[in-house]
């Protein structure tokens, strides 16, 4: 993969944190720290997009399922039971 050189500015506190990350031995240099942060952000963004799409689909399914005959207490009880069993 082709690398592109970037020049960035960080605060002293951020610089200290980056140096501390390198000192742990997990990273060889500042570029590795920043690339790792970017990868993490990219993954989180992809996960959030997937979660939003799943939520949209659940909302559509809920709207299409019609009106329930259950009371709010029964609905909450079912939701709690599903949450405890891991089937949420």
C-alpha positions in Angstrom: 0.0 0.0 0.0 1.3 3.4 -0.9 2.1 5.7 2.0 1.4 9.4 1.9 3.3 11.7 4.2 1.3 14.0 6.4 2.2 16.8 8.7 0.0 17.2 11.8 -0.1 19.3 14.9 -1.0 17.9 18.3 -1.1 19.4 21.8 1.7 18.7 24.3 -0.7 16.4 26.2 -1.4 14.4 23.0 2.3 14.3 22.2 3.0 12.9 25.6 0.3 10.3 25.2 1.7 9.2 21.8 5.2 8.9 23.2 3.8 6.9 26.1 2.2 4.5 23.7 5.5 4.0 21.9 7.2 3.5 25.3 4.9 0.5 26.0 6.6 -1.3 23.1 3.3 -1.8 21.2 4.3 0.7 18.6 7.6 1.4 16.9 7.0 5.0 16.1 4.4 7.8 16.0 3.1 6.9 12.6 2.1 3.4 13.9 0.2 4.9 16.8 -1.7 7.3 14.5 -2.4 4.6 11.9 -3.8 2.4 14.7 -6.1 5.1 15.9 -7.3 5.7 12.3 -8.0 2.0 11.9 -9.9 1.8 15.1 -12.0 4.9 14.1 -12.7 3.3 10.7 -13.9 0.1 12.3 -16.1 1.9 14.8 -17.6 3.9 12.0 -18.4 0.7 10.0 -19.9 -0.9 13.2 -22.0 2.2 13.8 -23.3 2.2 10.3 -24.2 -1.5 10.6 -26.0 -0.9 14.0 -27.9 2.0 12.5 -29.0 -0.1 9.6 -30.1 -2.9 11.9 -32.1 -0.4 14.0 -33.8 0.9 10.9 -34.7 -2.7 9.9 -36.0 -3.4 13.4 -38.1 -0.2 13.3 -39.5 -1.1 9.9 -40.3 -4.7 11.1 -42.0 -3.2 14.2 -44.1 -0.8 12.1 -45.1 -3.6 9.7 -46.0 -6.0 12.6 -49.1 -4.0 13.5 -50.6 -3.2 16.8 -50.0 -5.5 19.8 -52.6 -6.9 22.1 -50.1 -6.9 24.9 -50.0 -4.3 27.7 -47.0 -2.1 28.2 -46.1 -4.1 31.3 -46.2 -7.3 29.3 -44.1 -5.8 26.5 -41.5 -4.6 29.1 -41.5 -8.1 30.8 -40.8 -9.8 27.4 -38.0 -7.3 26.6 -36.4 -7.9 30.0 -36.7 -11.7 29.6 -35.2 -11.5 26.1 -32.4 -9.3 27.3 -31.5 -11.7 30.2 -31.5 -14.7 27.8 -29.3 -12.9 25.3 -32.0 -12.9 22.5 -32.4 -9.2 22.3 
